[in-house]
Amino acid sequence: MAAAPPERSVLSLLNGISPRLSVQELEVVPSARLQRLYNVKVTEGPSLLLALPPPTVMRLLRSEKSSIGSEAAVLKWLSAVAREKRTSPASGSKETLGRTTGDSSTSERTTHSLSGYLPILVRHESTGGGLATEYNLSRPSRGVAVSALSRPLTHRERRIVDFQVGQLLRRISTQVSPTRRFGIAADVLSVPPSVVHNPARRLEGGLHESRGAESWRVAFHNLMEAILRDGEDLTIMLNYSTIRRHFYRFEHLLDAVTEPRLVVLDAGEDSNTLVIRPGDGINRSQAKLISVRKTSGSPERVGIRSEDERAVESDDEDEGEEEYTISKGQIEVTGLRQWSNCIFGDPLLASVFSKRPRPSQDFWRGFDKPIPGDEREPTLIEDTPNAHIRLLLYECYHAVVSLVGEFYRPQNDGGKRELAARKHLGGVLARLEELDDSGGQRRRRMSGEMSPAKRPRSGEDEDDSDD
């Protein structure tokens, strides 16, 4: 008997969820992650998004397991936090605003709340046994991924989107672990291992049983070791000893991160950022006004950039001071496609901070600008003088993830991405090598200067002259 087509299997699953669910159309949604996504159009009510785990034949990294359960746990937690804020006396005005306009998600996006950017989890199920079933059914945020737009962003649209993405990442970063522990969301929020993918333990000696770690140093070390062991499992050629050596040189700097903030690792990526562009078939019912003004470099990012990177900033400042607004008729960031790749730790671990070119000035203005209600936390990045060194460790981690991922799931054009990842990793390791153990730049010898090892010992010249 031939295997049922994917669409038929999905329809059968949906019918099992609710026989009264009348599916009008089923559409495959491109996914930046490994989940299989389907847009479910129903005869009554808004469309739904069905998320299924990757096929069982797909080889996964240790950090990629339990993505369905992790996403469900994060959304449930964030929704509970939002409900608490709405019911508190201080937030009564915001709740009234949502009821008055009739569009709570849009009005909440104009406040400090993150709830306006969240999908609504309708149902999550994880059932083992002979027919293991695992899925998330949600009402997604409106919009389309930036990477899937029919027309690329214009220069002005890119600046607007970058600013709003910076603001969204700031909103995400203000959320702190409910247990005050560090680590991947699956560990901290006690998500059971996936019933579909084995082995059940994500990493030998991992942090699931302890529900995370007490320090960011331990949590990030666990992350780094997980991806290095993934590479060692397939005997991938990497500078394992060099990577570990640099981690041990600078691991003490990770202890400066004391707040386990929520980090969506792929937040800000074009493939995971949803936008509404007027004229693309999605109407808006509420105008939004945000002022964006060019300012000098904020203190939050001064310590993050190296000297060379800060010198490049001048290219972006040549446009002069400008102010523009995001109002009705402008493009708007509405949320993320997926919330499955989450960790509690340093906000700088988000992949957007490790990309080349670096985040734009508009992104930084959005990330640096306090959102109404969070003025008590003007700075989200801890220990800014050493943040650039932590960022090098994070760049190293992301480069290794990209490189190892190409071997776990080979693709036709994977060779180019592998070479790019190796080049990026080599550059990061070279920059780490330029730092001494205290984090300062190693002194470079002038051309023709003799190495200290070859210099004559004190007194040798005098002895020679006496002869």
MILO-173692 format. One record per residue (C-alpha): residue number from 1; residue in three letters; x, y, z. Coordinates in Angstrom, 3 decimals. Layout:
<rs>
<NUM; 'ALA'; <X; Y; Z>>
...
</rs>
This chain:
<rs>
<1; 'MET'; <0.000; 0.000; 0.000>>
<2; 'ALA'; <1.425; 3.356; -1.058>>
<3; 'ALA'; <2.088; 6.006; 1.551>>
<4; 'ALA'; <-0.588; 8.668; 1.803>>
<5; 'PRO'; <0.306; 12.033; 0.274>>
<6; 'PRO'; <1.381; 14.644; 2.844>>
<7; 'GLU'; <-1.780; 16.709; 2.237>>
<8; 'ARG'; <-4.020; 13.718; 2.901>>
<9; 'SER'; <-2.120; 12.894; 6.089>>
<10; 'VAL'; <-2.416; 16.482; 7.295>>
<11; 'LEU'; <-6.140; 16.596; 6.529>>
<12; 'SER'; <-6.582; 13.338; 8.421>>
<13; 'LEU'; <-4.728; 14.828; 11.397>>
<14; 'LEU'; <-6.871; 17.979; 11.322>>
<15; 'ASN'; <-10.026; 15.902; 11.184>>
<16; 'GLY'; <-8.814; 14.020; 14.248>>
<17; 'ILE'; <-8.221; 17.302; 16.078>>
<18; 'SER'; <-11.775; 18.482; 15.431>>
<19; 'PRO'; <-14.237; 16.792; 13.056>>
<20; 'ARG'; <-16.159; 20.074; 12.930>>
<21; 'LEU'; <-13.117; 21.898; 11.533>>
<22; 'SER'; <-14.104; 22.539; 7.910>>
<23; 'VAL'; <-10.880; 22.968; 5.938>>
<24; 'GLN'; <-11.280; 25.046; 2.803>>
<25; 'GLU'; <-7.668; 25.084; 1.644>>
<26; 'LEU'; <-4.325; 23.711; 2.788>>
<27; 'GLU'; <-1.158; 25.571; 1.826>>
<28; 'VAL'; <2.463; 24.663; 2.525>>
<29; 'VAL'; <4.303; 27.557; 4.187>>
<30; 'PRO'; <8.065; 27.949; 3.631>>
<31; 'SER'; <9.834; 27.477; 6.952>>
<32; 'ALA'; <13.093; 29.047; 8.053>>
<33; 'ARG'; <13.470; 26.284; 10.601>>
<34; 'LEU'; <12.945; 22.538; 10.249>>
<35; 'GLN'; <9.282; 22.405; 11.183>>
<36; 'ARG'; <6.722; 21.581; 8.499>>
<37; 'LEU'; <4.215; 24.441; 8.363>>
<38; 'TYR'; <0.757; 24.478; 6.789>>
<39; 'ASN'; <-1.596; 27.424; 6.419>>
<40; 'VAL'; <-5.080; 26.057; 7.128>>
<41; 'LYS'; <-7.893; 28.138; 5.627>>
<42; 'VAL'; <-11.245; 27.287; 7.189>>
<43; 'THR'; <-14.751; 28.157; 6.042>>
<44; 'GLU'; <-15.483; 30.073; 9.233>>
<45; 'GLY'; <-13.025; 32.177; 11.176>>
<46; 'PRO'; <-9.419; 33.243; 10.571>>
<47; 'SER'; <-6.809; 30.958; 9.063>>
<48; 'LEU'; <-4.766; 28.687; 11.307>>
<49; 'LEU'; <-1.135; 27.585; 11.199>>
<50; 'LEU'; <-0.304; 23.922; 11.744>>
<51; 'ALA'; <3.273; 23.152; 12.780>>
<52; 'LEU'; <4.567; 19.583; 12.572>>
<53; 'PRO'; <8.011; 18.297; 13.587>>
<54; 'PRO'; <10.618; 17.479; 10.932>>
<55; 'PRO'; <10.396; 14.038; 9.286>>
<56; 'THR'; <11.796; 11.263; 11.458>>
<57; 'VAL'; <14.377; 10.425; 8.781>>
<58; 'MET'; <15.932; 13.890; 9.104>>
<59; 'ARG'; <19.100; 14.072; 11.189>>
<60; 'LEU'; <18.826; 16.791; 13.822>>
<61; 'LEU'; <21.361; 18.652; 15.900>>
<62; 'ARG'; <21.051; 18.285; 19.650>>
<63; 'SER'; <19.692; 21.825; 19.944>>
<64; 'GLU'; <17.013; 21.226; 17.302>>
<65; 'LYS'; <15.061; 18.529; 19.121>>
<66; 'SER'; <11.761; 19.261; 20.877>>
<67; 'SER'; <11.144; 22.387; 18.768>>
<68; 'ILE'; <7.361; 21.844; 18.759>>
<69; 'GLY'; <7.184; 21.479; 22.531>>
<70; 'SER'; <9.554; 24.406; 23.076>>
<71; 'GLU'; <7.467; 26.732; 20.925>>
<72; 'ALA'; <4.266; 25.727; 22.711>>
<73; 'ALA'; <5.845; 26.224; 26.145>>
<74; 'VAL'; <7.237; 29.659; 25.242>>
<75; 'LEU'; <3.915; 30.863; 23.800>>
<76; 'LYS'; <1.966; 29.600; 26.830>>
<77; 'TRP'; <4.388; 31.330; 29.196>>
<78; 'LEU'; <4.388; 34.638; 27.300>>
<79; 'SER'; <0.591; 34.586; 27.022>>
<80; 'ALA'; <0.314; 34.051; 30.776>>
<81; 'VAL'; <2.678; 36.972; 31.401>>
<82; 'ALA'; <0.579; 39.163; 29.097>>
<83; 'ARG'; <-2.636; 38.202; 30.912>>
<84; 'GLU'; <-1.091; 39.121; 34.251>>
<85; 'LYS'; <-0.098; 42.531; 32.916>>
<86; 'ARG'; <-3.556; 43.160; 31.461>>
<87; 'THR'; <-5.301; 42.321; 34.724>>
<88; 'SER'; <-2.970; 44.427; 36.875>>
<89; 'PRO'; <-4.358; 47.870; 37.872>>
<90; 'ALA'; <-1.508; 49.710; 36.146>>
<91; 'SER'; <-2.416; 48.274; 32.736>>
<92; 'GLY'; <-6.127; 49.112; 32.739>>
<93; 'SER'; <-5.731; 51.934; 30.214>>
<94; 'LYS'; <-3.999; 49.661; 27.716>>
<95; 'GLU'; <-6.777; 47.061; 27.966>>
<96; 'THR'; <-9.398; 49.749; 27.384>>
<97; 'LEU'; <-7.533; 50.936; 24.289>>
<98; 'GLY'; <-7.659; 47.450; 22.777>>
<99; 'ARG'; <-11.388; 47.120; 23.372>>
<100; 'THR'; <-12.131; 50.569; 21.998>>
<101; 'THR'; <-10.329; 50.116; 18.690>>
<102; 'GLY'; <-11.560; 46.580; 18.192>>
<103; 'ASP'; <-8.070; 45.434; 17.206>>
<104; 'SER'; <-6.223; 44.419; 20.341>>
<105; 'SER'; <-3.148; 43.092; 18.536>>
<106; 'THR'; <-2.537; 46.363; 16.702>>
<107; 'SER'; <-3.140; 48.536; 19.755>>
<108; 'GLU'; <-0.882; 46.354; 21.898>>
<109; 'ARG'; <1.904; 46.756; 19.359>>
<110; 'THR'; <1.755; 50.509; 20.029>>
<111; 'THR'; <2.502; 49.888; 23.728>>
<112; 'HIS'; <5.356; 48.131; 25.503>>
<113; 'SER'; <3.442; 44.828; 25.417>>
<114; 'LEU'; <4.853; 41.869; 23.496>>
<115; 'SER'; <1.472; 40.134; 23.281>>
<116; 'GLY'; <0.470; 42.014; 20.131>>
<117; 'TYR'; <3.284; 40.254; 18.274>>
<118; 'LEU'; <2.488; 36.739; 19.500>>
<119; 'PRO'; <0.551; 34.043; 17.670>>
<120; 'ILE'; <-2.333; 32.558; 19.645>>
<121; 'LEU'; <-1.736; 28.918; 20.503>>
<122; 'VAL'; <-5.012; 27.086; 19.882>>
<123; 'ARG'; <-3.851; 23.580; 20.683>>
<124; 'HIS'; <-0.688; 21.622; 21.401>>
<125; 'GLU'; <-0.524; 17.851; 21.528>>
<126; 'SER'; <2.319; 15.429; 22.077>>
<127; 'THR'; <1.232; 11.798; 22.264>>
<128; 'GLY'; <3.614; 8.851; 22.106>>
<129; 'GLY'; <2.927; 5.248; 21.281>>
<130; 'GLY'; <2.624; 3.387; 17.999>>
<131; 'LEU'; <1.305; 6.458; 16.173>>
<132; 'ALA'; <3.282; 9.263; 17.785>>
<133; 'THR'; <1.624; 12.627; 17.252>>
<134; 'GLU'; <3.086; 16.046; 17.903>>
<135; 'TYR'; <1.844; 19.368; 16.592>>
<136; 'ASN'; <1.026; 23.004; 17.339>>
<137; 'LEU'; <-2.133; 24.596; 15.983>>
<138; 'SER'; <-2.135; 28.371; 16.286>>
<139; 'ARG'; <-3.685; 31.550; 14.994>>
<140; 'PRO'; <-0.608; 33.194; 13.467>>
<141; 'SER'; <0.370; 36.824; 13.435>>
<142; 'ARG'; <-0.769; 38.574; 10.287>>
<143; 'GLY'; <1.699; 39.330; 7.550>>
<144; 'VAL'; <4.230; 37.683; 5.291>>
<145; 'ALA'; <7.918; 36.954; 5.841>>
<146; 'VAL'; <10.234; 39.660; 4.506>>
<147; 'SER'; <12.052; 37.041; 2.425>>
<148; 'ALA'; <8.756; 36.059; 0.760>>
<149; 'LEU'; <7.628; 39.550; -0.275>>
<150; 'SER'; <6.597; 39.901; -3.906>>
<151; 'ARG'; <8.876; 42.946; -4.186>>
<152; 'PRO'; <12.117; 43.479; -2.246>>
<153; 'LEU'; <12.131; 46.157; 0.425>>
<154; 'THR'; <12.967; 49.638; -0.764>>
<155; 'HIS'; <15.743; 51.533; 0.997>>
<156; 'ARG'; <13.200; 53.489; 3.047>>
<157; 'GLU'; <11.201; 50.357; 3.879>>
<158; 'ARG'; <14.361; 48.584; 5.002>>
<159; 'ARG'; <15.153; 51.408; 7.412>>
<160; 'ILE'; <11.624; 51.336; 8.828>>
<161; 'VAL'; <11.681; 47.544; 9.186>>
<162; 'ASP'; <15.134; 47.589; 10.793>>
<163; 'PHE'; <13.983; 50.097; 13.403>>
<164; 'GLN'; <10.859; 48.081; 14.225>>
<165; 'VAL'; <12.842; 44.821; 14.361>>
<166; 'GLY'; <15.174; 46.472; 16.864>>
<167; 'GLN'; <12.166; 47.473; 18.947>>
<168; 'LEU'; <10.732; 43.933; 18.721>>
<169; 'LEU'; <14.004; 42.389; 19.913>>
<170; 'ARG'; <14.027; 44.862; 22.783>>
<171; 'ARG'; <10.499; 43.802; 23.752>>
<172; 'ILE'; <11.583; 40.156; 23.654>>
<173; 'SER'; <14.705; 40.866; 25.710>>
<174; 'THR'; <12.712; 42.483; 28.514>>
<175; 'GLN'; <11.172; 39.071; 29.284>>
<176; 'VAL'; <13.166; 37.280; 31.993>>
<177; 'SER'; <13.226; 33.562; 32.772>>
<178; 'PRO'; <10.396; 32.665; 35.169>>
<179; 'THR'; <12.791; 30.465; 37.157>>
<180; 'ARG'; <15.766; 32.863; 36.941>>
<181; 'ARG'; <17.784; 30.057; 35.325>>
<182; 'PHE'; <19.757; 30.076; 32.073>>
<183; 'GLY'; <19.592; 27.669; 29.142>>
<184; 'ILE'; <17.485; 26.569; 26.201>>
<185; 'ALA'; <13.751; 27.064; 26.656>>
<186; 'ALA'; <13.128; 23.309; 26.506>>
<187; 'ASP'; <15.245; 22.856; 29.644>>
<188; 'VAL'; <14.206; 25.934; 31.615>>
<189; 'LEU'; <10.482; 25.438; 30.927>>
<190; 'SER'; <10.691; 21.658; 31.492>>
<191; 'VAL'; <9.558; 20.590; 28.025>>
<192; 'PRO'; <9.430; 16.781; 27.730>>
<193; 'PRO'; <11.666; 15.321; 25.012>>
<194; 'SER'; <9.985; 14.945; 21.638>>
<195; 'VAL'; <7.888; 11.800; 21.264>>
<196; 'VAL'; <8.833; 11.674; 17.588>>
<197; 'HIS'; <12.620; 12.038; 17.695>>
<198; 'ASN'; <14.968; 9.973; 19.826>>
<199; 'PRO'; <17.083; 9.614; 21.869>>
<200; 'ALA'; <15.044; 11.123; 24.644>>
<201; 'ARG'; <18.042; 12.794; 26.323>>
<202; 'ARG'; <19.162; 15.795; 24.290>>
<203; 'LEU'; <22.746; 15.766; 25.497>>
<204; 'GLU'; <24.585; 13.511; 27.890>>
<205; 'GLY'; <25.292; 15.603; 30.961>>
<206; 'GLY'; <22.842; 18.269; 29.734>>
<207; 'LEU'; <20.670; 20.690; 31.681>>
<208; 'HIS'; <17.202; 19.201; 31.258>>
<209; 'GLU'; <17.007; 17.480; 34.643>>
<210; 'SER'; <18.299; 20.582; 36.441>>
<211; 'ARG'; <15.914; 22.848; 34.469>>
<212; 'GLY'; <18.727; 25.014; 33.192>>
<213; 'ALA'; <21.829; 26.448; 34.829>>
<214; 'GLU'; <22.446; 28.995; 37.559>>
<215; 'SER'; <24.973; 30.898; 35.427>>
<216; 'TRP'; <25.235; 31.993; 31.814>>
<217; 'ARG'; <28.781; 30.602; 31.708>>
<218; 'VAL'; <27.503; 27.057; 32.323>>
<219; 'ALA'; <24.525; 27.423; 29.978>>
<220; 'PHE'; <26.553; 28.745; 27.042>>
<221; 'HIS'; <29.277; 26.164; 27.635>>
<222; 'ASN'; <26.571; 23.508; 27.372>>
<223; 'LEU'; <25.392; 25.020; 24.076>>
<224; 'MET'; <28.900; 25.166; 22.650>>
<225; 'GLU'; <29.745; 21.628; 23.715>>
<226; 'ALA'; <26.501; 20.336; 22.201>>
<227; 'ILE'; <27.296; 21.649; 18.720>>
<228; 'LEU'; <30.953; 20.580; 18.961>>
<229; 'ARG'; <29.867; 17.056; 19.873>>
<230; 'ASP'; <27.453; 17.124; 16.944>>
<231; 'GLY'; <30.457; 17.817; 14.733>>
<232; 'GLU'; <32.584; 15.160; 16.394>>
<233; 'ASP'; <29.816; 12.583; 15.913>>
<234; 'LEU'; <30.251; 12.919; 12.132>>
<235; 'THR'; <34.036; 13.460; 12.348>>
<236; 'ILE'; <33.689; 16.861; 10.678>>
<237; 'MET'; <37.041; 18.605; 10.315>>
<238; 'LEU'; <37.015; 21.567; 12.686>>
<239; 'ASN'; <39.447; 23.342; 15.002>>
<240; 'TYR'; <37.794; 21.788; 18.053>>
<241; 'SER'; <40.755; 22.326; 20.384>>
<242; 'THR'; <41.172; 25.956; 19.281>>
<243; 'ILE'; <37.488; 26.720; 19.797>>
<244; 'ARG'; <37.521; 25.149; 23.256>>
<245; 'ARG'; <40.751; 26.955; 24.157>>
<246; 'HIS'; <39.281; 30.352; 23.309>>
<247; 'PHE'; <36.125; 29.557; 25.265>>
<248; 'TYR'; <38.142; 28.700; 28.381>>
<249; 'ARG'; <40.218; 31.876; 27.937>>
<250; 'PHE'; <37.165; 34.140; 28.053>>
<251; 'GLU'; <34.504; 32.118; 29.867>>
<252; 'HIS'; <34.877; 34.319; 32.945>>
<253; 'LEU'; <33.427; 37.235; 30.967>>
<254; 'LEU'; <30.142; 35.346; 30.620>>
<255; 'ASP'; <29.595; 35.625; 34.376>>
<256; 'ALA'; <28.850; 39.326; 33.861>>
<257; 'VAL'; <25.515; 38.298; 32.296>>
<258; 'THR'; <23.272; 38.005; 35.351>>
<259; 'GLU'; <19.810; 38.409; 33.808>>
<260; 'PRO'; <18.485; 35.317; 31.949>>
<261; 'ARG'; <16.630; 37.237; 29.248>>
<262; 'LEU'; <14.506; 35.606; 26.565>>
<263; 'VAL'; <16.368; 35.319; 23.259>>
<264; 'VAL'; <14.713; 34.139; 20.036>>
<265; 'LEU'; <17.867; 33.157; 18.192>>
<266; 'ASP'; <16.491; 33.774; 14.685>>
<267; 'ALA'; <14.426; 36.866; 15.525>>
<268; 'GLY'; <15.273; 39.623; 13.062>>
<269; 'GLU'; <16.116; 37.226; 10.238>>
<270; 'ASP'; <14.200; 38.138; 7.059>>
<271; 'SER'; <12.946; 34.562; 6.790>>
<272; 'ASN'; <11.352; 34.778; 10.252>>
<273; 'THR'; <10.178; 38.408; 10.349>>
<274; 'LEU'; <6.538; 39.050; 9.407>>
<275; 'VAL'; <5.471; 42.363; 7.910>>
<276; 'ILE'; <2.336; 43.952; 6.526>>
<277; 'ARG'; <2.966; 46.032; 3.438>>
<278; 'PRO'; <0.056; 48.241; 2.319>>
<279; 'GLY'; <-1.094; 47.278; -1.145>>
<280; 'ASP'; <-0.106; 43.624; -0.759>>
<281; 'GLY'; <-3.641; 42.534; 0.055>>
<282; 'ILE'; <-3.558; 42.976; 3.846>>
<283; 'ASN'; <-5.556; 45.880; 5.257>>
<284; 'ARG'; <-4.871; 47.627; 8.504>>
<285; 'SER'; <-7.498; 49.080; 10.801>>
<286; 'GLN'; <-5.283; 51.112; 13.076>>
<287; 'ALA'; <-2.704; 53.772; 12.278>>
<288; 'LYS'; <0.602; 53.656; 14.079>>
<289; 'LEU'; <2.966; 56.553; 14.628>>
<290; 'ILE'; <6.591; 56.137; 15.601>>
<291; 'SER'; <9.240; 58.822; 15.400>>
<292; 'VAL'; <12.682; 57.737; 14.288>>
<293; 'ARG'; <15.481; 60.268; 14.628>>
<294; 'LYS'; <19.137; 59.835; 13.789>>
<295; 'THR'; <21.246; 60.133; 16.927>>
<296; 'SER'; <24.825; 59.603; 17.864>>
<297; 'GLY'; <25.987; 56.145; 18.894>>
<298; 'SER'; <24.225; 55.065; 22.057>>
<299; 'PRO'; <26.202; 53.882; 25.087>>
<300; 'GLU'; <24.624; 50.437; 24.776>>
<301; 'ARG'; <26.417; 49.574; 21.559>>
<302; 'VAL'; <29.678; 51.489; 22.005>>
<303; 'GLY'; <31.289; 48.581; 23.841>>
<304; 'ILE'; <29.946; 45.994; 21.416>>
<305; 'ARG'; <31.747; 47.212; 18.325>>
<306; 'SER'; <35.445; 46.802; 17.665>>
<307; 'GLU'; <37.506; 49.807; 16.584>>
<308; 'ASP'; <37.320; 48.745; 12.923>>
<309; 'GLU'; <33.554; 48.295; 13.080>>
<310; 'ARG'; <33.026; 51.667; 14.752>>
<311; 'ALA'; <35.047; 53.283; 11.983>>
<312; 'VAL'; <32.682; 51.822; 9.390>>
<313; 'GLU'; <29.721; 53.475; 11.136>>
<314; 'SER'; <30.646; 56.777; 9.537>>
<315; 'ASP'; <29.427; 55.479; 6.175>>
<316; 'ASP'; <25.892; 55.223; 7.543>>
<317; 'GLU'; <25.996; 58.664; 9.141>>
<318; 'ASP'; <26.753; 60.453; 5.870>>
<319; 'GLU'; <23.042; 60.740; 5.097>>
<320; 'GLY'; <22.743; 63.495; 7.697>>
<321; 'GLU'; <20.052; 63.916; 10.325>>
<322; 'GLU'; <16.639; 62.790; 9.232>>
<323; 'GLU'; <13.332; 62.106; 10.907>>
<324; 'TYR'; <10.576; 59.994; 9.440>>
<325; 'THR'; <7.438; 58.381; 10.759>>
<326; 'ILE'; <5.728; 55.038; 10.534>>
<327; 'SER'; <2.072; 55.794; 9.968>>
<328; 'LYS'; <-0.912; 54.460; 8.083>>
<329; 'GLY'; <0.236; 53.414; 4.638>>
<330; 'GLN'; <3.715; 52.377; 5.813>>
<331; 'ILE'; <5.147; 48.896; 6.160>>
<332; 'GLU'; <4.819; 47.378; 9.640>>
<333; 'VAL'; <6.510; 44.505; 11.469>>
<334; 'THR'; <3.785; 42.303; 12.981>>
<335; 'GLY'; <5.673; 39.419; 14.587>>
<336; 'LEU'; <7.681; 36.272; 13.948>>
<337; 'ARG'; <6.792; 33.215; 11.905>>
<338; 'GLN'; <8.222; 30.830; 14.504>>
<339; 'TRP'; <9.100; 31.025; 18.201>>
<340; 'SER'; <10.721; 27.604; 18.480>>
<341; 'ASN'; <14.401; 28.562; 18.708>>
<342; 'CYS'; <14.515; 30.194; 22.142>>
<343; 'ILE'; <17.002; 30.415; 24.980>>
<344; 'PHE'; <17.303; 32.350; 28.236>>
<345; 'GLY'; <20.585; 34.228; 28.384>>
<346; 'ASP'; <22.438; 37.128; 26.780>>
<347; 'PRO'; <20.394; 39.108; 24.182>>
<348; 'LEU'; <23.553; 39.356; 22.050>>
<349; 'LEU'; <23.290; 35.645; 21.257>>
<350; 'ALA'; <20.547; 36.372; 18.694>>
<351; 'SER'; <21.995; 35.573; 15.275>>
<352; 'VAL'; <21.242; 39.044; 13.903>>
<353; 'PHE'; <24.093; 40.433; 16.045>>
<354; 'SER'; <26.579; 37.994; 14.467>>
<355; 'LYS'; <25.645; 38.652; 10.845>>
<356; 'ARG'; <27.849; 40.436; 8.350>>
<357; 'PRO'; <27.240; 43.224; 7.652>>
<358; 'ARG'; <26.451; 44.193; 11.208>>
<359; 'PRO'; <22.950; 45.415; 12.191>>
<360; 'SER'; <22.169; 48.811; 10.737>>
<361; 'GLN'; <22.065; 52.083; 12.640>>
<362; 'ASP'; <18.265; 52.038; 12.383>>
<363; 'PHE'; <18.170; 48.617; 14.039>>
<364; 'TRP'; <20.355; 49.889; 16.884>>
<365; 'ARG'; <18.185; 52.967; 17.322>>
<366; 'GLY'; <15.179; 50.700; 17.695>>
<367; 'PHE'; <16.954; 48.323; 20.074>>
<368; 'ASP'; <18.413; 51.135; 22.190>>
<369; 'LYS'; <15.234; 53.202; 22.466>>
<370; 'PRO'; <13.317; 52.438; 25.689>>
<371; 'ILE'; <9.746; 51.364; 25.059>>
<372; 'PRO'; <7.021; 53.139; 27.063>>
<373; 'GLY'; <6.835; 51.261; 30.324>>
<374; 'ASP'; <10.402; 49.915; 30.431>>
<375; 'GLU'; <12.281; 53.136; 31.208>>
<376; 'ARG'; <13.614; 51.388; 34.315>>
<377; 'GLU'; <15.734; 49.218; 32.006>>
<378; 'PRO'; <17.481; 51.700; 29.693>>
<379; 'THR'; <20.309; 49.213; 29.074>>
<380; 'LEU'; <19.687; 45.547; 28.271>>
<381; 'ILE'; <23.291; 44.631; 27.437>>
<382; 'GLU'; <25.366; 43.913; 30.532>>
<383; 'ASP'; <29.103; 44.616; 30.853>>
<384; 'THR'; <29.280; 46.623; 27.631>>
<385; 'PRO'; <33.095; 47.134; 27.797>>
<386; 'ASN'; <33.565; 43.385; 27.246>>
<387; 'ALA'; <30.453; 42.747; 25.161>>
<388; 'HIS'; <32.472; 42.647; 21.939>>
<389; 'ILE'; <34.478; 39.681; 23.275>>
<390; 'ARG'; <31.324; 37.812; 24.252>>
<391; 'LEU'; <29.997; 38.552; 20.790>>
<392; 'LEU'; <33.059; 36.901; 19.232>>
<393; 'LEU'; <32.285; 33.724; 21.192>>
<394; 'TYR'; <28.691; 33.887; 19.971>>
<395; 'GLU'; <29.841; 34.418; 16.381>>
<396; 'CYS'; <32.014; 31.354; 16.749>>
<397; 'TYR'; <29.019; 29.355; 17.979>>
<398; 'HIS'; <26.749; 30.445; 15.108>>
<399; 'ALA'; <29.450; 29.728; 12.525>>
<400; 'VAL'; <29.921; 26.203; 13.883>>
<401; 'VAL'; <26.142; 25.632; 13.870>>
<402; 'SER'; <25.956; 26.705; 10.218>>
<403; 'LEU'; <28.923; 24.545; 9.264>>
<404; 'VAL'; <27.836; 21.396; 11.084>>
<405; 'GLY'; <24.267; 21.808; 9.855>>
<406; 'GLU'; <25.457; 21.522; 6.252>>
<407; 'PHE'; <26.868; 18.063; 6.995>>
<408; 'TYR'; <23.792; 16.890; 8.865>>
<409; 'ARG'; <21.463; 17.886; 6.024>>
<410; 'PRO'; <23.424; 18.097; 2.747>>
<411; 'GLN'; <21.837; 20.140; -0.032>>
<412; 'ASN'; <22.689; 20.760; -3.653>>
<413; 'ASP'; <24.249; 24.174; -2.998>>
<414; 'GLY'; <25.547; 23.274; 0.453>>
<415; 'GLY'; <29.175; 23.522; -0.634>>
<416; 'LYS'; <29.003; 27.303; -0.979>>
<417; 'ARG'; <27.395; 27.719; 2.426>>
<418; 'GLU'; <29.953; 25.385; 3.990>>
<419; 'LEU'; <32.816; 27.439; 2.556>>
<420; 'ALA'; <31.179; 30.665; 3.735>>
<421; 'ALA'; <30.748; 29.234; 7.235>>
<422; 'ARG'; <34.370; 28.032; 7.320>>
<423; 'LYS'; <35.573; 31.455; 6.194>>
<424; 'HIS'; <33.467; 33.162; 8.851>>
<425; 'LEU'; <34.691; 30.774; 11.534>>
<426; 'GLY'; <38.302; 31.280; 10.491>>
<427; 'GLY'; <37.898; 35.041; 10.694>>
<428; 'VAL'; <36.359; 34.870; 14.159>>
<429; 'LEU'; <39.108; 32.585; 15.480>>
<430; 'ALA'; <41.729; 34.931; 14.032>>
<431; 'ARG'; <40.178; 37.897; 15.851>>
<432; 'LEU'; <40.070; 35.926; 19.096>>
<433; 'GLU'; <43.747; 35.064; 18.609>>
<434; 'GLU'; <44.542; 38.779; 18.431>>
<435; 'LEU'; <43.304; 39.228; 22.007>>
<436; 'ASP'; <45.384; 38.460; 25.062>>
<437; 'ASP'; <43.855; 36.632; 28.004>>
<438; 'SER'; <42.695; 39.902; 29.563>>
<439; 'GLY'; <40.821; 40.848; 26.383>>
<440; 'GLY'; <43.248; 43.511; 25.218>>
<441; 'GLN'; <44.848; 43.629; 21.799>>
<442; 'ARG'; <48.127; 41.781; 21.575>>
<443; 'ARG'; <51.010; 44.134; 20.842>>
<444; 'ARG'; <52.125; 43.791; 17.246>>
<445; 'ARG'; <55.874; 43.959; 16.599>>
<446; 'MET'; <57.036; 46.608; 14.194>>
<447; 'SER'; <58.564; 45.441; 10.942>>
<448; 'GLY'; <62.165; 44.371; 11.611>>
<449; 'GLU'; <61.698; 44.263; 15.379>>
<450; 'MET'; <63.425; 41.273; 16.919>>
<451; 'SER'; <61.345; 38.679; 18.692>>
<452; 'PRO'; <61.835; 38.733; 22.490>>
<453; 'ALA'; <62.916; 35.090; 22.305>>
<454; 'LYS'; <65.837; 36.016; 20.045>>
<455; 'ARG'; <67.053; 39.059; 21.983>>
<456; 'PRO'; <70.392; 38.639; 23.804>>
<457; 'ARG'; <70.112; 38.306; 27.551>>
<458; 'SER'; <71.115; 41.259; 29.668>>
<459; 'GLY'; <74.893; 41.445; 30.003>>
<460; 'GLU'; <75.747; 39.373; 26.913>>
<461; 'ASP'; <76.794; 42.434; 24.876>>
<462; 'GLU'; <79.084; 43.627; 27.657>>
<463; 'ASP'; <80.706; 40.201; 27.935>>
<464; 'ASP'; <81.383; 40.153; 24.204>>
<465; 'SER'; <82.980; 43.610; 24.301>>
<466; 'ASP'; <85.337; 42.592; 27.127>>
<467; 'ASP'; <86.723; 39.843; 24.954>>
</rs>
